Structures are given as structure tokens and as C-alpha cells.
Amino acid sequence: MNWKLVIIAGLILLSNAIYADKPTDKALPFDRTDVVTVDDWPADSMLDMGAIYCPGGELEWLDLVTPVCPGSGRIHLRKIVGYGCYKASVNGSPEPRLSGVGLFEVNGNLRADYSGQVWGTWMIVPAEDCDPLDLVDPPVYWKGVWQGLRSMFCNDGGCSWVGSLKLVGKGHGGELQGLHLEGREIITTFTPMPIPWELIGVCGPDPSVPCGPEGVITGVIKE
């Protein structure tokens, strides 16, 4: 008898018995929480304008929110940083795990109409208010990446730019440790360079006039 084969066969059977009741990673169950988060940019939300330039040309500004690249028309954005105020809810009830203050970095390769591919990073720090100082070395936070497309839409009333973005990230520290987030965000702005609505007179005393939030995230927290 080949004792070596018997021993190997025995080890295989033993390992199968040990792991017979243990599900694989793909089969592990997880809890899903559907969450809606509004993303509101304060008037002072732009922290760093990063780099805005024309590849192969010289950038010109028609006004404070309209850069142009004569010739190619292509505009590149790199490492623009801002913060936003986030309020999340689950079935209409507050969700404190995704409510607080957030930081975002924006990059983009835009065409002459200011539409094109955009991407970057994001972070949300749970808090009761929206203080950007909470973004400095937080012990508990969400962090991830985003990417998507910015598109222009025009009618008789003017033009708007809508970003359709996909976000993924995970929680760090405290009760967020080990959680994952997947979601879609729709961001609407009314200027070639995306800035808060409050800075362009969109907001007003008329309740029918929109006054933010600039973005709405529909996502899922996986535990």
C-alpha cells in the first residue's frame, strides 16, 4: 500500500470536513442599508482651485467661472479641492453614519462645452454639524474614489451641467470599520466651472427657486 497517497487523501478529507460548513467569501451574507444623502456646498466650499490649464495652449478667462482654451478647446482640471455638508437618511429617518462634513478632490478632462470625464477622491466625517476643521486627522471617517461624466444641457432658460458619478468607499475607525459604500451621485451646477449655487444668485427668497443641495447620492451601505 502506498502510505504516502493514503496520508494525502486523509488530509484532503479532513480539510473538507473542517471547512464543509464554512461559506466562501462570495457566499458570506451581509446586511444592506439603502441610504439617500444630500450634498450641499457652502458658499466658501472651494478650498483649493488646484490646476486648470489647456494642454498645449494658454488658458484664458472670460470671467471668474468661464475658462477657455483657444484652439483646441480642451480644458484639464487637476486636484481641485472642496468641502460639502452631508445629510443622510434611511426611509426618511436620519442616518448619522453618513451625515457630517465631507472633502472631495476633482479632476477632469473637459471639452470646449465643459463636459467630459471627471474623477477624484472623497471623504465624509460623521458629525452633528458641518465644520471643515473636523476633516483634519479624523478618528472615524469614510474614504473612497469616484468617477463619471459631466454633461451640458441647455434650453431657453440657459445651460446647466450635470455630473453622473459612481462612488465606492469604505469606513475607517469606530462603528464604520469594515463597512462598504456603493452609490451614484447626481450633481447639478449652472456655471462652466462648478461652484456653489449661492455664489451665482440661484438662491433667493422665492421658495420655488432651488437653493441646493448641489448633489444627491443614492447608495447602499454593506455591513
DRENZALUM-807533 format. One record per residue: x, y, z of N, C-alpha, C, O in turn. Coordinates in steps of 0.2 Angstrom, whole numbers, plus 5000, padded with zeros to 4 digits. Example, Ala and Ser with C-alpha at 12.3 -4.5 7.8 and 13.67 -1.06 7.14 Angstrom:
506649725039506249785039506649845039507149835042506449895035506849955036506450005039506750065040
This chain:
500449945000500050005000500450065000500950075003500250114996500650174996500450225001499950265001500750225007500550265013500550335012500250375015501050355007501050425006500350455003500150505005500150414998499450434995498950435000498450475000498950385005498450375010498450435014497850465016499050455016499050515021498850575017498450615020499050585011498750645007498050645006497650695007497750585005497050585004496650595011496150625011496950575016496650585023496650655025496150685027497250695023497250765024496750805020496450845023496650785014496150815010495450805013495050855013495250745015494650735018494550765024493950795026495050775028495050805035494950885033494450915037495250915028495150985027494450995024494151045026494150955020493550955018493050955023492550995023493150915028492650905034492750975038492150995041493351005039493351065043493051115040492751155044493051125033492851185030492151175027491851215023491851115028491251095025490651145026490251165022490651175033490151215035490351295035489951335037490951305032491151375032491051405025491351375020490651455024490451485017491151515015491551545018491151525008491651555005491551635006490951655007492051675004491951745004491351765000491051815002491251734994490751754990490051744993489551774991490051694997489451665000489251705006488751695009489751745009489551775015489051825015488951865011488551815019487951865019488151935022488651935026487851985020487952045023487352085023486852075019487252135027486652175028486752235023487352265023486252255020486252315015485752365018485152355021485952425018485552485020485552535015486052565013484952545012484852595007484852665010484452675014485252705007485352775010485352825005485652815000485052885006485052945002485352995006485253015011485853025002486253085006486253145001486453134995486153205004486153265000486853295002487153295007487153324996487753354996487753434995487653454989487753475000487653544999488353575000488653575005488553624995489153654995489053724998488653764996489353745004489353815007489653865002490053844997489553925003489753974999490553974999490853994994490853955004491553955005491853885004492453875006491553845000491753775000492353764996492653704997492553804991493153794987493753804991493853864993494153754993494753764997495353774993495853804996495453744988496053744983495853734976495553684974495953784972495753784965496253744961496153734955496753714964497253664960497553694954497753754954497553654949497753674942497253674937496953624936497153724933496753724927497153754922497353804922497153714916497653734911497353704904496953654904497653724899497553704892498153654890498653684890498053594888498553554886498753584879498453584874499453604879499753634873499553704871499653724865499253744876499053804874499053854881499253824886498753914880498753964885498053974887497553984883497953964894497253974897497054044897497454084899496454064895496154124896495454124900495154074900495354174903494754184907494254234905494454294904493654214903493154264901492854304907492654354906492754264912492554294919492854244924493154194922492554254930492854214936492654144935492954094939492154124931491954054931491954024924491753964923492254054919492254034912492954034910493154084906493353984910494053974907493953954900493453914899494353974896494353954889495053934886495553964889495053884882495753864878495653884871495453834867495853934869495853954861496253894857496753874859495953884852496253824848495953764849495453744846496253724854495953654855495353654859494853604857495253704863494553704867494653654873494153654877495153614873495153564879495453594885495953634885495153574891495253604897495453544902495053504903495953554906496153504911496053534918496353584919495753494922495753514929496053464933496053404932496453484938496853444942496853464950497053524951496653414954496753424961496353494964496653524968495753504961495353554964495053524970494753464970495053554976494853534982494253574985494353634985493753544988493253574991492953534997493053474998492453565001492153535006491353545005491153595002490953495008490253495007489953475014490253445018489353495015488953475020488453415018488053425013488453355022488153295020487553285025487753275031486953265023486453245027486153185024485953185018486153125028485953065025485353045029485153055034484953005025484352975028484152905025484352885020483852865030483652795028482852795029482652795035482452785023481752785024481452845027481052845031481752905026481552965029481852985036481753035039482152935039482452945046483252965045483552935041483453005049484153025049484652965050484552925054485152965046485752915046486352955048486752975043486552955054487152985057487752965054488252995054487852895052488452875050488752905043489352905042488252935039488452965033488353045033488353075028488153075039488053145040488553175043488853155048488753235040489353275043489653325038489253355034490253325038490653365033491053315029491353265031491153335023491553295018492053335014491953395013492553305011493053335007493053295001493053235000493153334995493153304989493753334984493853394985494053294980494553314976494253304968494053254967494353354964494053344957494653354952495053394952494653304947495053304941494553304935494053264936494753324930494353324924494753334917495153374917494553304912494753314905494153344901493753294899494053404901493453434898493553454891494053474889492953454887492953484881492753554881492753584886492653594875492553664875491853684878491853734880491453634878490753644882490753634889490253624892491353614892491453604899491153534901490953524907491053494896490853424898491453374897491853394893491353314900491953264899492053224905491653224910492553184905492653134910492953174916493353214916492653154922492853184929493053124934492753074933493453134938493653084943493953114949494153174949494053074955494353104961494253064967494153004966494353094972494353054979493853094983493653154982493553054988493053084993493153065000493453005001492953105005492953085012492453115015492253175014492053075020491553105024491653085031491853035033491653135035491753135043491153145046490853195046490853085049490253095053490253145058490753145062489753195059489753245064489053275064488653265059488953315069488253345070488153405066487653425065488753435065488753495061489253495055489453435053489353545051489753545045490353595046490453645043490853575051491453615052492053585048492253525050492353615043492853585040493453575044493953535042493553595050494053585054494053505056494553475058493453475056493353405058493753365053493753305054493853395047494253355042494953335043495253295040495253375048495953365050496053305054495853305060496353255052496553195056495953165060495953155066495453155056494853125060494953055062495253015058494653035068494752965070494252915067494452855066493752945064493252895061493052935055492852995055493052895049492852935043492752875037492952825038492452905032492352865026492852895021493052955021493052845016493552875011493452825005493452765006493552854999493452824993493652864987493952914987493452834981493552864975492852874971492352844973492952914966492352924962492552944955493152964954492052924950492252944943491552944939491052924941491552984934490952984930491053034924491553044922490453064922490453104916490053174918489453164921490353224916489953294916489653304909490053304904489053324909488753344903488353404903488153424909488253444897487953504897487253494894487153464889486753534897486053534895485853604894485953644899485553624889485353694888484653704885484453654882484353754887483653774885483653844884484153884885482953874883482953944883483153984889483254044889483053944895483253974901483953984903484154004908484453944899485153944900485353874900485053824898485953864902486353804902486453774910486553814914486453714910486653684917487153624915487153594909487553604920488053544919487853494924487853514930487753434922487553384927488053324927488253304921488353314933488853264933488453194936488153194941488553144932488353074934488953034936489353014932488953024943489552994946489452924949488952914952489952884949489952824953490452834959491052844958490252814965490652814971490752754974490252714975491352734976491452674981491952694986492352744985491852664992492252684998492152635003491752595003492552645009492452605015492552645021492852705021492252625026492352655033492952635036493252585036493252685040493852685044493652705051493452755053493852665056493852685063493152675066492652675062493052665073492452665076491952615073492152565071491352635073490752595071490752585063490452545060491152625060491252625052491752575050491752555044492152545054492652505052492352435049491952405052492552425043492352365039491752375035491552335031491452435035490852445031491052475024491652495023490652455019490752475012490152515010489652505012490352565005489852605002489852604995490452614992489352594991489252604984488752644983488152644986488852694978488252734976488352774970488852774967487852814968487852854962487652924965487152934969487952974962487853044964487653084958488053074952487153124958487053174953487153244955486853264960487553274952487753344954487553394948487753384943487253444950486953494945487253564947487253584953487653594942487853664943487653704937487453674932487753774938487453814932488053864930487853914926488653844931489253884928489753834925489753774927490153854920490653814917491053784922491253724922491353824927491753794932491253784938490853824940491153724941490653704946490853744952491353734956490353784954490353824960489753824964489253804961489653834970489053834974488553884971488653934969487953854972487353894969487353964972487154014969487453974979487454034982487854094979487654144980488354074976488854124973488554154966488854204964488054124963487854154957487154174957486854184952486854184963486154214964485654164962485054184961485754104962485254054961484754054966484154044966485054054972484554054978484254124979484554174978483654124982483354184984482754174988482654124991482354224990481854224994481254184992480854164995481154174985480654134982480754064983481254034981480254034987480353964989480453914983480653854983480153934977480153894971480853894967480953854963481253944969481953944967482353894970482453904976482753854967483153804970483753834974484053884971483953804980484453834984484853774986485053774992485053724982485453674984484953614987484353634988485253564988485953544988486153534981485753514976486853544979487053534973487053464971487053444965487153414976487153344974486753304978486553314984486553244975486153194979486453124977486553104972486553094983486953024982486352974984486052974989486252924980485852864981486352804982486652784977486352774988486952724989486652664994486152664996487152624995487052564999487652555003488152555001487452555010487952535015487952455016487452425017488552425015488552355016488952335022489552365023488652295027489052285033489252215033489552185038
